[in-house]
Amino acid sequence: IPTPNLTIIVAATLSLGIGKSGTLPWHLPTDLAYFSRVTKRPPPSSSPPTNPVLNTVIMGRKTYFSIPSKSRPLPSRHNIVISRSPRPDSSIDASTWVTSFPDAIDAAAARGGGRVFVIGGAEIYKLAMEDERTRDVLLTSVEGEFGCDRFFPVDVRDEEKTGWARRGHEELCAFVGEEVPAGVREENGMRFWFELYQKP
Ligand code: NDP
């Protein structure tokens, strides 16, 4: 089975904060809706519609349980949860549990077809950023300080230091398969914007 490329999707402050007290530091419904659309949308090459291709979302155990129980597993996506411990009895649901990052990739590859997104949190982003199969980072940049206690491991915005390259708006739209709103958006008094970074 060929191993898939990995796409990270993350919302982070300009100082790379992504989480606080086990949850998201902000409430940005527009970004949550973007996350939902992008991670659900089948890859452009996939054939419609008799056998719709499901994408995979890979996440850490803490992120999985940060999702309200009525919303998990995330619908219309294959959910893979990484934990060193066995799945708790309280979470017998349609998610797949694995005990390592490589096993998560294998489980995703075994399903075949769809895109594979790494959706957090900080520990799992770190593993993904160390993996050469991670080619794309869909970043929602959020302005402001929120007292974050979890951080994204690499500042992809610093091209010189990290080797990641920011792509233009057209490339972002083509990559996610929708007309992404361009420029700075504002919601609940917070400013944020959508970006794509790639490893050249
Ligand atoms: P994670 O969600 O990354 O989960 C960590 C857990 O993953 C560990 O406790 C362990 O589970 C398991 N794990 C980690 N590494 C390994 C490994 N090598 N092998 C096996 N299992 C492993 O937790 P974080 O605390 O880092 O991140 C959660 C925070 O991030 C929350 O605040 C959340 O809201 C935020 N977040 C923010 C996002 C954003 O876009 N802004 C997106 C996603 C999350 P176990 O303990 O069971 O062994």
Boltz pocket constraint, residues with backbone or C-beta under 6 A from the ligand:
constraints:
  - pocket:
      binder: B
      contacts: [[A, 9], [A, 10], [A, 11], [A, 12], [A, 17], [A, 18], [A, 19], [A, 20], [A, 21], [A, 22], [A, 23], [A, 24], [A, 25], [A, 59], [A, 60], [A, 61], [A, 62], [A, 63], [A, 64], [A, 66], [A, 82], [A, 83], [A, 84], [A, 85], [A, 98], [A, 99], [A, 100], [A, 101], [A, 119], [A, 120], [A, 121], [A, 122], [A, 123], [A, 124], [A, 125], [A, 127], [A, 150]]
      max_distance: 6.0
